[in-house]
Amino acid sequence: MAQNETKIELPASFENYGDYKKELSYFRASDGYKMAFLDLGDKNKEAIMLVHGVPMSSWLYRKIAAALEASGKYRVIVPDMLGYGASDKPNKKELYSPAAHGKRLNELADHLNLKKWTHVVHDAGGPWSFEMITQQPERIKRLVLLNTILYKEGFEPPMYLKENMIGKSYASLYNGGAAAKAMIRMTLKNGTNQCPLTKQEIKGHIKAIKGSRTAIYKFFTGLKDIEARLPVYQSTLKSLNVPISVIWGSGDDILVGKEQIPLIQENLGVSDANIHSIIGGVHFIQEERPGDIASYIMNFMKKK
């Protein structure tokens, strides 16, 4: 936890992944597969949905979700996208297109009887959510962008996989066992800045990624397709006409804030007051500065 950051009291069930999974609910999407999701707080309160990216799960948002719920002001929904976390992980790569992910997010909102909500995205959760918004833009009340993919400028993915045996072999490293443990530990180390996670926190990420090889394979072999869709997402958000806030790790070398944020401000009209740089933060800012992020989100939602 960063010095002077808001302290978060976690529920006992959020201390380890086994207990955390017991807090999840499930619904069956129209394609027949089950998605897990966290649903916290009073169902009559204003809703917030938090969407993770690759290779993460709802576990990444556990601290922020707890802080938002503790305020007593919000209903907090955190899905495990299909192929990740406790959701089904079918071995069919066509199920993991951004458009299919976006459709399931809208179906989840239907299942929960959500009309409008504040939507928070991170990493690949951006393109998946932008597809959701393209499909039904009227549902979004506010948008919060955390180190996400919106412009080609400043997007430096660690790899572009090809649809071949080498790509499949790499993705299979995330599937479980010693290789998955090593990959997640390396991913967390590279994506955080001097942010020691407990053994239970790391174990949670490792358990959540088990079996995700097909979803990860589809993401990294589909990066060029996502890049080709970025102008569509930019146009969708420009016409959305809702308040937008940006919270970004200043040290992220995969999604470079100094290149992406000026474009977001220029093209989407985001004011300086709604730009928050997590100084020294890297990519997984939900682990580095969860208290600050929760505070930024709540202050943003107070604005008229």
C-alpha positions in Angstrom: 0.0 0.0 0.0 1.4 3.4 -0.9 2.2 5.9 1.8 -0.8 7.9 2.9 -3.2 5.8 0.7 -6.7 5.2 2.0 -6.7 2.0 4.0 -9.1 -0.7 2.9 -10.6 -3.2 5.3 -11.2 -6.4 3.4 -14.0 -8.8 4.3 -12.6 -12.1 5.7 -13.9 -13.9 2.7 -11.7 -11.8 0.4 -8.5 -12.9 2.1 -8.1 -16.1 0.1 -9.4 -17.2 -3.3 -11.3 -20.3 -2.1 -13.5 -18.2 0.2 -13.8 -15.4 -2.4 -15.2 -17.9 -5.0 -18.0 -18.7 -2.6 -19.1 -15.0 -2.8 -19.6 -15.2 -6.6 -22.9 -15.6 -8.3 -23.5 -17.1 -11.8 -25.6 -16.6 -14.8 -25.9 -18.5 -18.1 -25.3 -16.4 -21.2 -27.2 -16.9 -24.5 -24.3 -19.0 -25.9 -25.0 -21.5 -23.1 -21.9 -20.8 -20.9 -21.8 -19.7 -17.3 -20.2 -16.4 -16.2 -19.3 -15.8 -12.6 -19.7 -12.3 -11.1 -19.4 -10.6 -7.8 -22.5 -8.6 -6.8 -22.0 -6.5 -3.6 -24.1 -3.9 -1.9 -27.8 -2.8 -1.9 -29.4 -3.7 -5.2 -31.4 -0.4 -5.1 -28.2 1.7 -5.0 -26.5 3.2 -8.0 -24.5 0.5 -9.9 -20.9 0.3 -10.8 -19.5 -2.4 -13.0 -15.7 -3.2 -13.0 -14.2 -5.1 -15.9 -10.8 -6.8 -15.8 -8.4 -7.5 -18.6 -5.8 -10.2 -19.6 -4.6 -12.4 -17.9 -6.7 -11.4 -14.8 -10.1 -11.9 -13.3 -12.5 -10.2 -10.8 -9.9 -11.1 -8.1 -7.9 -8.1 -9.3 -10.7 -5.7 -8.2 -11.4 -7.3 -4.8 -9.9 -4.4 -2.8 -11.6 -1.7 -4.8 -14.9 -3.5 -4.8 -14.7 -3.9 -1.0 -14.0 -0.2 -0.6 -16.9 0.8 -2.9 -19.3 -1.4 -1.1 -18.1 -0.2 2.4 -19.2 3.3 1.4 -22.8 2.1 1.5 -23.7 4.1 -1.6 -23.2 1.6 -4.4 -24.1 -1.7 -5.9 -20.8 -3.1 -7.1 -20.7 -5.7 -9.9 -17.4 -7.4 -11.0 -17.7 -10.1 -13.7 -15.2 -12.9 -14.5 -15.2 -12.7 -18.3 -15.8 -16.0 -20.1 -12.5 -17.9 -20.1 -11.2 -16.3 -16.9 -11.6 -16.6 -13.2 -14.5 -18.8 -12.1 -16.4 -18.5 -15.4 -16.6 -21.4 -17.9 -13.5 -21.8 -20.0 -14.6 -23.6 -23.2 -11.9 -24.6 -25.7 -13.5 -22.6 -28.6 -11.6 -19.5 -29.5 -14.4 -17.9 -31.5 -16.2 -17.4 -28.2 -13.6 -14.9 -27.0 -13.9 -12.2 -29.7 -14.4 -8.7 -28.3 -17.9 -8.6 -29.7 -18.9 -11.8 -28.0 -17.5 -10.5 -24.7 -19.4 -7.3 -25.2 -22.6 -9.1 -25.9 -22.2 -11.1 -22.7 -21.7 -8.0 -20.6 -25.0 -6.6 -21.9 -26.6 -9.9 -21.1 -25.2 -9.8 -17.6 -26.7 -6.3 -17.2 -30.1 -7.7 -18.4 -29.8 -10.5 -15.9 -29.2 -8.0 -13.1 -32.0 -5.7 -14.3 -29.5 -2.8 -14.8 -30.7 0.1 -16.8 -27.8 2.5 -16.5 -24.5 2.3 -14.6 -21.0 3.6 -14.2 -18.6 1.4 -16.1 -14.9 0.9 -15.2 -12.5 -0.8 -17.5 -8.9 -2.0 -17.4 -6.6 -3.4 -20.1 -8.5 -5.7 -22.5 -11.6 -4.9 -20.5 -11.6 -1.7 -22.6 -12.1 -3.2 -26.1 -14.6 -5.8 -24.6 -16.6 -3.0 -23.0 -16.3 -0.7 -26.0 -18.0 -3.5 -28.0 -20.7 -3.6 -25.3 -21.2 0.2 -25.5 -21.2 0.1 -29.3 -24.1 -2.4 -29.1 -26.1 -0.5 -26.5 -24.6 2.9 -25.8 -27.6 4.3 -23.9 -26.8 2.1 -20.9 -23.7 3.9 -19.8 -24.0 6.7 -17.2 -20.3 7.4 -16.6 -17.1 5.8 -17.9 -13.8 5.3 -16.0 -10.7 4.3 -17.9 -7.8 2.5 -16.1 -4.8 1.8 -18.3 -6.8 0.5 -21.2 -6.5 0.0 -25.0 -8.1 2.9 -27.0 -5.4 4.2 -29.3 -2.6 2.5 -31.3 -0.3 5.3 -30.1 1.2 4.2 -26.7 -0.1 0.6 -27.0 3.0 -1.6 -26.8 1.8 -5.2 -26.2 4.4 -7.7 -24.9 3.8 -9.9 -28.0 1.7 -10.6 -31.0 1.0 -14.3 -31.3 0.3 -16.1 -34.5 -2.2 -18.8 -34.9 0.3 -21.7 -34.9 1.8 -24.2 -32.6 4.2 -21.7 -31.1 1.3 -19.4 -30.2 -0.6 -22.3 -28.7 2.4 -23.5 -26.8 2.9 -20.0 -25.3 -0.8 -19.7 -24.3 -0.7 -23.1 -22.7 1.9 -21.8 -20.2 -1.0 -20.1 -18.4 -3.1 -23.3 -18.2 -1.9 -24.5 -14.8 0.9 -26.1 -12.9 4.4 -24.8 -12.4 4.5 -22.9 -15.7 1.3 -20.9 -14.9 2.7 -20.1 -11.4 5.9 -18.7 -12.9 4.0 -16.7 -15.6 1.7 -15.1 -13.2 4.4 -14.3 -10.7 6.4 -12.7 -13.6 3.4 -10.8 -14.9 2.6 -9.4 -11.4 6.2 -8.5 -10.8 6.5 -6.6 -14.1 3.1 -5.0 -13.8 3.6 -3.5 -10.3 6.1 -1.3 -8.7 7.5 -2.4 -5.4 4.0 -3.7 -4.4 4.5 -6.9 -2.3 1.6 -9.2 -2.6 0.9 -11.8 0.0 1.2 -15.5 -0.8 -2.6 -15.8 -0.7 -3.1 -12.8 -3.1 -0.6 -14.3 -5.6 -2.2 -17.8 -5.2 -5.6 -16.2 -6.0 -4.3 -14.9 -9.3 -2.7 -18.3 -10.1 -5.9 -20.3 -9.3 -8.0 -17.8 -11.3 -6.0 -18.2 -14.5 -6.0 -22.0 -14.5 -7.6 -23.3 -17.7 -7.5 -19.9 -19.5 -5.2 -20.9 -22.3 -7.8 -20.6 -25.1 -9.0 -17.2 -24.0 -5.5 -15.9 -23.8 -4.6 -17.5 -27.1 -7.5 -15.7 -28.8 -6.6 -12.3 -27.2 -2.9 -12.4 -28.3 -3.6 -13.7 -31.8 -6.4 -11.2 -32.2 -4.5 -8.0 -31.3 -4.3 -6.8 -34.9 -8.1 -7.2 -35.2 -8.5 -5.1 -32.0 -6.2 -2.4 -33.4 -8.3 -2.3 -36.5 -11.4 -1.7 -34.4 -9.9 1.2 -32.4 -11.3 3.9 -34.7 -14.7 2.5 -34.1 -14.3 2.5 -30.3 -13.0 6.1 -30.5 -16.0 7.2 -32.5 -18.4 5.4 -30.2 -17.0 7.0 -27.1 -16.8 10.4 -28.7 -20.6 10.3 -29.4 -21.4 8.8 -26.0 -21.7 12.2 -24.3 -21.2 11.0 -20.7 -18.7 12.0 -18.1 -15.3 10.2 -18.4 -12.6 9.9 -15.9 -9.0 8.5 -16.4 -6.9 6.8 -13.8 -3.6 5.7 -15.1 -0.3 4.2 -13.8 2.5 6.6 -14.9 5.0 3.8 -15.3 3.1 1.5 -17.6 5.2 0.6 -20.6 2.5 -1.5 -22.2 -0.2 1.2 -22.2 1.8 4.4 -22.1 -0.1 7.2 -20.4 1.9 10.1 -21.8 0.8 9.1 -25.3 -2.7 7.8 -24.7 -4.0 10.4 -22.2 -3.5 13.5 -24.4 -5.4 11.8 -27.1 -8.2 10.9 -24.7 -8.4 14.4 -23.5 -8.3 15.9 -27.0 -10.8 13.6 -28.6 -13.2 12.8 -25.8 -13.1 16.2 -24.0 -11.9 14.9 -20.7 -10.9 17.8 -18.4 -7.7 17.9 -16.3 -9.8 17.6 -13.2 -10.8 14.1 -14.3 -7.3 12.9 -15.1 -5.5 11.1 -12.3 -2.0 9.8 -12.7 -0.9 7.1 -10.3 2.7 8.3 -9.9 5.0 5.3 -9.9 2.2 2.9 -10.6 2.7 0.5 -13.4 0.0 -1.7 -15.0 -1.9 -3.4 -12.3 -2.8 -0.3 -10.3 -5.7 -2.1 -8.7 -3.0 -4.0 -6.6 -0.8 -0.9 -6.2 -3.2 1.8 -5.2 -6.7 0.4 -4.6 -7.7 2.9 -2.0 -6.8 5.9 -4.1 -8.6 4.4 -7.1 -11.7 3.7 -5.1 -11.6 7.3 -3.8 -11.2 8.7 -7.3 -14.1 6.7 -8.5 -16.4 7.8 -5.7 -15.4 11.4 -6.0 -16.1 11.3 -9.7 -19.5 9.8 -9.1 -20.4 12.6 -6.8 -20.0 15.2 -9.6 -23.1 16.3 -11.4 
